[in-house]
Amino acid sequence: MDATQLLAQAAEAAADPAGLMPARQQMALSLGWHIILACFGVAFPAIIFVMHLRGIRKKDPVALGLAKRWGKASAVLFAIGAVSGTVLSFEMGMLWPGLMGTYGDVLGLPFAFEGLAFFLEAIFLGIYLYGWGRMPQKLHLLMVVPMAITGVIGTYCVLAVNAWMNVPVGFDIIDGEVTNIEPWAVLFNQHAFMQFAHMWVAAYMVAGFSIAAVYAAGMLKGRRDRHHRLGFMVPFAFATVAALAQPFVGHFLGEGLDERQPSKLAAFELALETDDGASPLRLGGVVIDGEVKGAIEIPYLGSIISMGSLDPVPGFDQIADEDEPPVNITHLAFQAMIGLGLLLMAAVALYWFLRWRKRDLLDNKWFLRFMAMTGVLAVLAMEAGWIATEVGRQPWIVYGVMRTTEAAGDHAGELWGIYGGSVVLYGGMTIGAIVVLRSMARRWRKGAGDLPSPYGPQSPLAKAEGPEEIRDCGDEKEDAR
């Protein structure tokens, strides 16, 4: 990068609105934190459903006990997710007035459906939690189905908006005015389905590995009972399917990226210039002083994976300087996502292969140590993917239509104050969630079936209830009827 380009970038930075930097920091914090909880909202109900169904069909008190505990844990995560989700709903207009002021009518329908799905999910989660011992078994189990459906619908609506920011559709701009708005086109644009599929599978990886990691840690501490093995295997099975499918889903999502967002693809592949022939795959590496340093190049593979042919990957020499994203962040985040995803895929494939060969890796401490870390690894892979997606779209907030600088406001002082408050809020919620979940787990290990309220009298049933949580599924009450 020469002196002229540095001066141009400095002049551009000086012209940025004052609210741009705090808005970016606030959005990164809020989305990066909330997306983890969204994964559990999408995937946890299905995992609970399978465990609960197993408990009913096999009359398995261990499975029923796990389903009941997981339902309570999901309520804790849902509660703090409701707070962070509410914060996000206000942030869109507060942080990005240019975006919502111009395109609010275009994006209104997906956000409305997302809010409706959220409230319905909350209702059925409450019914499910209250229904233990008060509803017929099969009807009670079916309360999980609307939870799973509404969680998926809400997430799809949010991803439809993000897909629209990457591939804007459903409007025309005539004489500077947004007209001919088609909200349904935004909700059902073709790119939204593939982007949702990628996130949907990622949600099962995050939730599945995170839950399995809890029981892997328990087994490392010597808790080798059926409760821990079953608690590990069911979410691990979900995580296995997701980890094996994700590389293929991601590949299909990336098809046509050279046409939709060539600057993002160039950053992914670290293609500073368009090659004369097939482009190599560059592993690692960063751009320093206009040159790629430290990358390992594998000939032809970049074009084969990215383009599906031997055509070269379009480089930054075909893109205007002002349209280039932050290359190093985008490239390293993309490769971190790929690397962690492949590592998790290899781990689950190894487990099931050795199990087919009559060897159980749950007896291996090193495998359990690795599995105890997989929840964190899955979260890091997902966060890296979102960084690659969002940073790689820059400098556009709506690709090719509105720049991020045009969407931000000119006020900064208030936003920095809100950002500081958000750091305290999210930090407090994180600590609170950990304390509550650990307290619940500690009391469960002591044999408490229901965890009573710290205030108010306990019923004789609650006092008498022990670890035999099959009673909570309603067997005895149905027999009495």
C-alpha positions as MATLAB code, in Angstrom:
seq = 'MDATQLLAQAAEAAADPAGLMPARQQMALSLGWHIILACFGVAFPAIIFVMHLRGIRKKDPVALGLAKRWGKASAVLFAIGAVSGTVLSFEMGMLWPGLMGTYGDVLGLPFAFEGLAFFLEAIFLGIYLYGWGRMPQKLHLLMVVPMAITGVIGTYCVLAVNAWMNVPVGFDIIDGEVTNIEPWAVLFNQHAFMQFAHMWVAAYMVAGFSIAAVYAAGMLKGRRDRHHRLGFMVPFAFATVAALAQPFVGHFLGEGLDERQPSKLAAFELALETDDGASPLRLGGVVIDGEVKGAIEIPYLGSIISMGSLDPVPGFDQIADEDEPPVNITHLAFQAMIGLGLLLMAAVALYWFLRWRKRDLLDNKWFLRFMAMTGVLAVLAMEAGWIATEVGRQPWIVYGVMRTTEAAGDHAGELWGIYGGSVVLYGGMTIGAIVVLRSMARRWRKGAGDLPSPYGPQSPLAKAEGPEEIRDCGDEKEDAR';
ca = [
       0.000    0.000    0.000;
       1.598    3.313   -1.112;
       1.479    6.730    0.537;
      -1.390    7.909   -1.693;
      -3.620    5.034   -0.560;
      -2.720    5.656    3.101;
      -3.622    9.322    2.773;
      -6.892    8.404    1.058;
      -7.793    5.990    3.846;
      -6.926    8.570    6.489;
      -9.138   11.145    4.785;
     -11.976    8.621    4.538;
     -11.662    7.705    8.235;
     -11.782   11.389    9.164;
     -15.030   11.719    7.202;
     -16.701    8.779    8.966;
     -19.712    9.686   11.126;
     -18.954    9.915   14.833;
     -21.368    7.113   15.675;
     -19.794    4.554   13.353;
     -17.194    3.064   15.705;
     -19.400    2.764   18.828;
     -22.205    1.334   16.671;
     -19.877   -1.323   15.287;
     -18.549   -2.219   18.721;
     -22.041   -2.385   20.224;
     -23.415   -4.535   17.400;
     -20.444   -6.902   17.544;
     -20.920   -7.369   21.297;
     -24.688   -7.823   21.132;
     -24.794  -10.157   18.147;
     -21.752  -12.156   19.195;
     -23.289  -12.774   22.621;
     -26.902  -13.322   21.578;
     -26.141  -15.709   18.727;
     -24.902  -18.332   21.191;
     -28.239  -18.308   23.001;
     -30.083  -18.368   19.679;
     -28.367  -21.685   18.899;
     -29.917  -23.246   21.992;
     -33.310  -21.787   21.114;
     -33.114  -23.506   17.723;
     -31.591  -26.865   18.655;
     -32.309  -27.545   22.335;
     -36.065  -28.261   21.912;
     -35.401  -31.016   19.378;
     -32.782  -32.595   21.642;
     -35.193  -32.441   24.595;
     -37.956  -33.956   22.459;
     -35.838  -36.982   21.533;
     -34.819  -37.569   25.133;
     -38.375  -37.175   26.429;
     -39.750  -39.475   23.718;
     -37.169  -42.105   24.638;
     -38.212  -41.859   28.267;
     -41.875  -42.434   27.454;
     -41.386  -45.248   24.947;
     -38.854  -47.174   27.012;
     -40.321  -46.173   30.402;
     -36.845  -44.880   31.178;
     -36.643  -42.730   34.330;
     -33.103  -41.605   33.480;
     -34.198  -40.233   30.090;
     -37.225  -38.522   31.619;
     -35.080  -37.006   34.323;
     -32.661  -35.645   31.743;
     -35.490  -34.202   29.633;
     -36.931  -32.450   32.681;
     -33.575  -31.013   33.721;
     -32.794  -29.871   30.200;
     -36.163  -28.138   29.997;
     -35.299  -26.133   33.108;
     -31.831  -25.320   31.792;
     -33.357  -24.147   28.504;
     -35.659  -21.843   30.472;
     -32.642  -20.145   32.055;
     -31.002  -19.683   28.661;
     -34.274  -18.471   27.156;
     -34.699  -15.883   29.905;
     -31.315  -14.269   29.373;
     -31.741  -14.604   25.605;
     -34.963  -12.628   25.906;
     -33.024   -9.768   27.472;
     -30.302   -9.723   24.830;
     -32.848  -10.123   22.026;
     -34.851   -7.168   23.328;
     -31.688   -5.077   23.422;
     -30.965   -5.987   19.797;
     -34.444   -4.970   18.652;
     -33.847   -1.429   19.938;
     -30.283   -1.275   18.666;
     -31.144   -1.589   14.993;
     -32.861    1.796   14.919;
     -30.626    3.463   17.483;
     -27.274    2.409   16.011;
     -28.169    2.418   12.317;
     -30.719    5.208   11.744;
     -29.762    5.534    8.103;
     -30.539    1.878    7.433;
     -33.844    1.634    9.271;
     -34.982    5.091    8.200;
     -34.500    4.187    4.556;
     -35.321    0.480    4.474;
     -37.526    0.015    7.547;
     -40.597   -0.711    5.400;
     -38.652   -3.358    3.485;
     -37.516   -5.172    6.643;
     -40.646   -4.770    8.770;
     -42.319   -8.093    7.942;
     -39.441  -10.437    8.935;
     -38.929   -8.575   12.203;
     -42.662   -8.735   12.979;
     -42.771  -12.492   12.426;
     -39.626  -12.936   14.517;
     -41.263  -11.165   17.447;
     -44.412  -13.267   17.133;
     -42.381  -16.488   17.019;
     -40.469  -15.431   20.117;
     -43.641  -14.912   22.167;
     -45.138  -18.221   21.019;
     -41.949  -20.054   21.946;
     -42.090  -18.509   25.407;
     -45.705  -19.614   25.862;
     -45.077  -23.236   24.948;
     -41.875  -23.377   26.982;
     -43.907  -22.290   30.009;
     -46.563  -24.918   29.302;
     -43.916  -27.613   28.959;
     -42.224  -26.692   32.219;
     -45.508  -26.462   34.133;
     -46.938  -29.586   32.494;
     -44.749  -32.135   34.291;
     -47.121  -34.307   36.325;
     -50.135  -32.226   35.231;
     -50.737  -33.308   31.626;
     -51.082  -36.643   29.813;
     -47.707  -37.918   28.685;
     -48.166  -37.651   24.932;
     -49.840  -34.248   25.045;
     -47.111  -32.956   27.312;
     -44.439  -34.225   24.931;
     -46.125  -32.482   22.003;
     -45.672  -29.124   23.721;
     -42.021  -29.328   22.706;
     -42.927  -29.346   19.004;
     -44.210  -25.727   18.855;
     -41.123  -24.673   20.825;
     -38.895  -26.183   18.157;
     -40.935  -24.790   15.250;
     -41.160  -21.241   16.588;
     -37.455  -21.235   17.418;
     -36.679  -22.159   13.824;
     -39.119  -19.595   12.399;
     -37.734  -16.771   14.511;
     -34.170  -17.579   13.540;
     -35.098  -17.869    9.875;
     -36.679  -14.413    9.924;
     -33.535  -12.845   11.372;
     -31.356  -14.680    8.856;
     -33.637  -13.550    6.029;
     -32.812   -9.961    6.979;
     -29.099  -10.742    7.049;
     -29.350  -12.542    3.708;
     -31.097   -9.452    2.334;
     -28.168   -7.320    3.510;
     -25.874   -9.596    1.478;
     -28.196   -9.920   -1.544;
     -30.751   -7.054   -1.440;
     -34.098   -7.749   -3.163;
     -37.728   -6.651   -2.910;
     -37.527   -2.926   -3.726;
     -36.598   -0.373   -6.344;
     -34.880    2.968   -5.939;
     -36.469    5.653   -8.143;
     -35.258    9.251   -7.907;
     -33.562    8.398   -4.613;
     -36.749    6.987   -3.063;
     -37.330    3.362   -2.047;
     -40.440    2.172   -3.913;
     -42.135   -1.002   -5.188;
     -41.520   -2.731   -1.862;
     -42.128   -6.487   -1.761;
     -41.722   -7.655    1.870;
     -42.391  -11.290    0.987;
     -39.484  -11.217   -1.466;
     -37.211  -10.295    1.426;
     -38.596  -13.090    3.594;
     -38.300  -15.780    0.927;
     -35.335  -14.713   -1.163;
     -33.376  -17.677   -2.467;
     -30.172  -16.827   -0.629;
     -31.983  -16.800    2.726;
     -32.697  -20.525    2.590;
     -29.058  -21.508    2.192;
     -27.831  -18.999    4.755;
     -30.430  -20.276    7.212;
     -29.426  -23.889    6.505;
     -25.816  -23.033    7.332;
     -26.811  -21.371   10.601;
     -29.356  -24.075   11.464;
     -26.718  -26.787   11.215;
     -24.282  -24.608   13.178;
     -26.891  -24.288   15.944;
     -27.019  -28.060   16.344;
     -23.244  -28.180   16.474;
     -23.101  -25.529   19.201;
     -25.942  -26.947   21.291;
     -25.055  -30.596   20.724;
     -21.360  -30.268   21.506;
     -21.965  -27.897   24.433;
     -24.411  -30.242   26.153;
     -22.257  -33.292   25.436;
     -19.241  -31.426   26.825;
     -20.973  -31.046   30.193;
     -21.385  -34.809   30.535;
     -17.908  -35.500   29.170;
     -16.543  -33.300   31.960;
     -18.669  -35.249   34.440;
     -17.288  -38.558   33.209;
     -13.768  -37.200   33.598;
     -14.601  -36.677   37.270;
     -15.551  -40.323   37.640;
     -19.315  -40.089   37.083;
     -19.572  -43.044   34.753;
     -23.222  -43.891   35.425;
     -25.915  -44.293   32.786;
     -27.176  -40.777   33.469;
     -23.941  -39.276   32.156;
     -23.519  -41.681   29.251;
     -27.071  -41.080   28.012;
     -26.733  -37.356   28.632;
     -23.641  -37.406   26.440;
     -24.835  -39.678   23.640;
     -28.118  -37.995   22.637;
     -26.725  -34.472   22.056;
     -23.540  -35.981   20.640;
     -25.634  -37.802   18.019;
     -27.199  -34.488   16.968;
     -23.777  -32.842   16.884;
     -22.408  -35.712   14.787;
     -24.986  -35.271   12.027;
     -24.479  -31.500   12.052;
     -20.673  -31.682   12.009;
     -20.668  -34.133    9.084;
     -23.195  -32.081    7.101;
     -21.822  -28.598    7.724;
     -18.884  -28.610    5.262;
     -21.239  -29.544    2.435;
     -23.873  -26.979    3.409;
     -21.185  -24.302    3.640;
     -19.834  -25.244    0.224;
     -23.266  -24.929   -1.395;
     -23.779  -21.569    0.325;
     -20.505  -20.302   -1.123;
     -21.385  -21.211   -4.720;
     -21.747  -18.093   -6.857;
     -19.974  -15.869   -4.339;
     -17.694  -14.642   -7.139;
     -20.772  -13.035   -8.697;
     -22.660  -11.962   -5.552;
     -19.758  -10.576   -3.510;
     -16.438  -10.905   -5.370;
     -14.646   -8.734   -2.784;
     -15.595  -11.144    0.013;
     -14.388  -14.137   -1.993;
     -11.102  -12.378   -2.762;
     -10.608  -11.791    0.970;
     -11.495  -15.394    1.814;
      -8.925  -16.680   -0.677;
      -6.340  -13.926   -0.056;
      -6.380  -13.174   -3.793;
      -4.667   -9.805   -4.162;
      -4.401  -10.251   -7.920;
      -6.266  -12.394  -10.408;
      -4.040  -15.352  -11.326;
      -3.285  -16.235  -14.928;
      -4.530  -19.782  -14.381;
      -6.154  -21.754  -11.588;
      -5.754  -20.133   -8.173;
      -4.038  -21.955   -5.313;
      -5.597  -22.539   -1.903;
      -3.802  -20.308    0.584;
      -3.707  -21.695    4.110;
      -3.002  -19.072    6.735;
      -1.066  -16.005    5.817;
      -1.746  -12.284    6.093;
      -1.333   -9.249    3.874;
       1.569   -7.013    4.901;
       2.570   -3.987    2.802;
       0.527   -5.226   -0.125;
       2.049   -8.721   -0.168;
       0.852  -12.083    1.134;
       3.144  -13.301    3.912;
       3.242  -16.714    5.610;
       0.649  -18.521    3.494;
       0.965  -22.175    2.488;
      -0.194  -22.539   -1.117;
      -1.768  -25.703   -2.546;
      -1.904  -25.392   -6.359;
      -5.275  -25.420   -8.166;
      -7.287  -26.194   -5.027;
      -8.479  -22.608   -4.479;
     -10.223  -22.515   -7.846;
     -11.592  -26.041   -7.538;
     -13.203  -25.375   -4.154;
     -14.305  -21.775   -4.689;
     -15.212  -21.755   -8.383;
     -15.947  -25.417   -9.087;
     -13.578  -25.142  -12.042;
     -10.024  -24.208  -12.948;
     -10.961  -20.561  -13.536;
      -8.984  -18.088  -11.414;
     -10.503  -16.512   -8.315;
     -11.208  -12.810   -9.065;
      -8.627  -10.758   -7.190;
      -8.622   -7.291   -5.669;
      -7.136   -5.889   -8.861;
     -10.696   -6.114  -10.251;
     -12.235   -4.309   -7.265;
     -12.125   -0.602   -6.475;
      -9.972    0.272   -3.467;
     -12.898    1.875   -1.639;
     -14.912   -1.363   -1.962;
     -12.336   -3.674   -0.395;
     -13.136   -5.255    3.009;
     -10.592   -5.677    5.839;
      -8.677   -8.514    4.214;
      -6.743  -10.079    7.090;
      -9.663  -10.270    9.539;
     -11.969  -11.734    6.916;
      -9.434  -14.300    5.691;
      -8.325  -15.501    9.136;
     -11.890  -15.692   10.465;
     -12.982  -17.714    7.436;
     -10.106  -20.141    7.782;
     -10.649  -20.459   11.538;
     -14.255  -21.455   10.864;
     -13.184  -24.019    8.270;
     -10.362  -25.416   10.404;
     -12.439  -25.810   13.562;
     -15.336  -27.289   11.611;
     -13.100  -29.895    9.989;
     -11.539  -30.726   13.360;
     -14.951  -31.403   14.898;
     -16.025  -33.408   11.863;
     -12.897  -35.555   12.132;
     -13.499  -36.131   15.851;
     -17.053  -37.430   15.431;
     -16.066  -39.542   12.433;
     -13.255  -41.114   14.458;
     -15.578  -41.856   17.367;
     -18.182  -43.675   15.271;
     -15.562  -45.525   13.217;
     -13.892  -46.884   16.342;
     -17.255  -47.700   17.869;
     -18.037  -49.715   14.736;
     -14.738  -51.503   15.415;
     -16.002  -52.333   18.959;
     -13.877  -49.712   20.709;
     -15.585  -47.172   22.943;
     -13.720  -43.878   23.150;
     -15.772  -42.858   26.180;
     -13.339  -44.984   28.139;
     -10.444  -42.869   26.867;
      -9.578  -39.886   29.053;
      -7.903  -37.967   26.227;
     -11.017  -38.221   24.081;
     -13.163  -37.064   27.002;
     -10.810  -34.135   27.572;
     -11.196  -33.160   23.950;
     -14.968  -33.562   24.079;
     -15.106  -31.345   27.161;
     -13.686  -28.574   24.953;
     -15.868  -29.137   21.897;
     -18.628  -26.805   23.082;
     -16.153  -23.921   23.163;
     -14.653  -24.978   19.822;
     -18.097  -25.065   18.184;
     -18.895  -21.590   19.530;
     -15.572  -20.253   18.240;
     -16.226  -21.764   14.802;
     -19.671  -20.160   14.644;
     -18.392  -16.762   15.813;
     -15.566  -16.910   13.273;
     -18.110  -17.648   10.548;
     -20.182  -14.621   11.485;
     -17.100  -12.393   11.559;
     -16.165  -13.598    8.078;
     -19.699  -12.966    6.819;
     -20.177   -9.529    8.339;
     -16.666   -8.083    8.015;
     -16.338   -9.539    4.516;
     -19.406   -7.537    3.398;
     -17.794   -4.234    4.376;
     -17.777   -1.397    3.484;
     -21.432   -2.126    2.700;
     -24.213   -2.567    5.244;
     -26.510   -3.443    2.322;
     -24.226   -4.826   -0.341;
     -23.917   -2.540   -3.344;
     -26.725   -0.270   -2.136;
     -25.822    1.442    1.162;
     -22.441    1.858    2.791;
     -22.030    1.333    6.511;
     -20.929    4.947    6.892;
     -24.272    6.058    5.433;
     -26.216    3.984    7.954;
     -24.521    5.240   11.131;
     -25.466    8.374   13.030;
     -23.377   11.393   14.008;
     -23.803   11.074   17.787;
     -21.070    9.183   19.631;
     -21.008   10.148   23.320;
     -24.342    8.540   24.169;
     -23.463    5.407   22.184;
     -20.178    4.902   24.007;
     -22.078    5.190   27.288;
     -24.622    2.614   26.107;
     -21.775    0.351   25.002;
     -20.204    0.533   28.452;
     -23.546   -0.279   30.053;
     -23.995   -3.204   27.674;
     -20.608   -4.635   28.644;
     -21.713   -4.562   32.278;
     -25.145   -6.013   31.408;
     -23.837   -8.889   29.315;
     -21.071   -9.610   31.789;
     -23.588   -9.744   34.624;
     -25.955  -12.000   32.670;
     -23.099  -14.329   31.789;
     -22.014  -14.634   35.416;
     -25.627  -14.981   36.554;
     -26.375  -17.752   34.061;
     -23.257  -19.695   35.068;
     -24.060  -19.342   38.774;
     -27.691  -20.426   38.334;
     -26.895  -23.392   36.085;
     -24.092  -24.609   38.347;
     -26.344  -24.251   41.383;
     -29.061  -26.275   39.670;
     -26.567  -28.989   38.684;
     -25.168  -29.147   42.215;
     -28.604  -29.640   43.766;
     -29.555  -32.218   41.146;
     -26.462  -34.234   41.999;
     -27.616  -34.246   45.619;
     -30.853  -35.931   44.555;
     -33.266  -32.997   44.354;
     -35.982  -33.720   41.808;
     -37.736  -30.363   41.724;
     -35.904  -27.229   42.739;
     -38.354  -25.333   44.954;
     -38.725  -21.596   45.080;
     -36.634  -19.988   47.831;
     -39.818  -18.406   49.153;
     -43.224  -19.899   49.958;
     -44.193  -23.271   51.414;
     -43.249  -26.583   49.846;
     -45.952  -29.074   49.047;
     -45.744  -32.586   50.543;
     -45.309  -33.936   46.993;
     -42.281  -31.706   46.391;
     -40.748  -32.719   49.726;
     -41.255  -36.405   49.042;
     -39.978  -36.240   45.495;
     -36.580  -37.771   44.949;
     -34.432  -38.593   41.957;
     -37.072  -40.956   40.538;
     -38.281  -38.307   38.131;
     -40.387  -40.718   36.139;
     -43.185  -39.748   38.488;
     -43.174  -36.286   36.997;
     -44.207  -37.575   33.587;
     -47.678  -38.253   34.908;
     -47.692  -42.055   35.023;
     -49.254  -42.369   38.459;
     -51.836  -39.677   37.876;
     -52.951  -41.282   34.631;
     -53.197  -44.671   36.354;
     -55.336  -43.110   39.065;
     -57.679  -41.739   36.463;
];
